[in-house]
Amino acid sequence: MPTKNATDFSDLPDNVLDLVADCFQALSDPTRLKILRALKSGEKTVQELVAMFDWTQPNISRHLSILARAGMVNKTKEGPFVYYGIANPRVFTLCDNVCSHVNGVIAAYGKTARRR
């Protein structure tokens, strides 16, 4: 009989499912997804992200804080600058899996697939 993986969704206790929900909530905002996509190419400062997206510094900082609490980004201080980067590249595997799911929904339902 195969051994169950400790990270198998069906075997997770409720308190761990709460943490899983927190991760999905961190990914639920398009702004945060765009920040993650920008950080995929390497670490960036808040100022670099402001220049890339023309968003305000407080807005980007708030989103980075949410991503950091979810364990998706980390920060490194170098002199007067704080660089944000990807804490674990597996976040992109998760995003790729969700994108694959969304593409399947669009293929199956076409124009009836809607955002709420």
C-alpha positions in Angstrom: 0.0 0.0 0.0 1.5 3.4 -1.0 2.5 5.8 1.8 0.4 9.0 1.9 2.3 12.2 1.3 2.2 14.5 4.4 1.3 17.4 2.1 -1.6 15.6 0.5 -4.6 17.9 0.5 -7.0 15.2 1.7 -4.9 14.5 4.8 -4.3 18.0 6.0 -5.7 19.0 9.4 -8.0 22.0 9.5 -5.5 24.3 11.1 -3.1 23.7 8.1 -6.0 24.2 5.7 -6.4 27.7 7.2 -2.8 28.4 6.2 -3.5 27.1 2.7 -6.5 29.4 2.5 -4.2 32.3 3.6 -1.8 31.5 0.7 -4.7 31.4 -1.8 -5.9 34.7 -0.4 -2.5 36.3 -0.9 -2.7 35.2 -4.6 -6.3 36.4 -5.0 -5.3 40.0 -6.1 -4.1 40.7 -9.6 -1.8 43.4 -8.3 0.0 40.8 -6.2 0.2 38.4 -9.1 1.8 41.1 -11.2 4.3 41.8 -8.5 5.2 38.1 -8.3 5.6 38.0 -12.0 7.9 41.0 -11.9 10.0 39.4 -9.1 10.4 36.2 -11.1 13.2 37.9 -13.1 15.1 38.9 -9.9 15.0 41.0 -6.8 13.6 44.5 -7.0 13.2 47.5 -4.7 9.8 49.1 -4.0 11.0 52.1 -6.1 11.8 49.8 -9.0 8.3 48.3 -8.8 6.7 51.8 -8.6 8.6 52.7 -11.8 7.5 49.5 -13.5 3.8 49.8 -12.7 3.2 53.4 -12.0 1.5 52.4 -8.7 2.0 54.3 -5.4 4.7 53.3 -3.0 2.3 52.7 -0.1 0.1 50.5 -2.4 3.1 48.3 -3.5 4.4 48.1 0.1 1.0 46.9 1.4 0.9 44.2 -1.3 4.5 43.2 -0.6 3.7 42.9 3.1 0.8 40.5 2.4 3.0 38.4 0.1 5.7 38.4 2.8 3.3 37.2 5.5 2.2 34.4 3.2 5.9 33.4 2.9 6.0 34.1 -0.9 8.5 37.0 -0.9 11.4 37.9 1.3 13.4 41.1 1.8 17.1 41.8 2.0 18.5 45.1 3.2 21.6 46.3 1.3 22.7 49.8 2.5 19.7 52.1 2.2 17.8 49.8 -0.1 15.5 46.9 0.7 15.2 44.3 -2.1 12.3 42.0 -2.4 12.6 38.6 -4.0 10.8 35.3 -4.3 11.1 33.3 -1.1 10.2 30.0 -2.7 10.1 29.5 -6.5 7.4 26.8 -6.0 4.9 29.7 -5.9 5.3 29.8 -9.7 4.4 26.1 -10.0 1.2 26.9 -8.0 0.4 29.8 -10.3 1.1 27.7 -13.4 -1.3 25.0 -12.1 -4.0 27.6 -11.5 -3.4 29.1 -15.0 -3.7 25.7 -16.5 -7.0 25.2 -14.6 -8.3 28.6 -15.8 -7.3 27.7 -19.4 -9.3 24.5 -19.1 -12.4 26.4 -17.8 -12.1 28.9 -20.7 -11.8 26.0 -23.2 -14.8 24.2 -21.7 -17.1 27.1 -21.2 -15.8 29.7 -23.7 -17.6 33.0 -23.3 -19.7 31.8 -20.5 -16.7 31.5 -18.2 -16.9 34.7 -16.3 -15.2 36.5 -13.5 -17.6 37.1 -10.7 
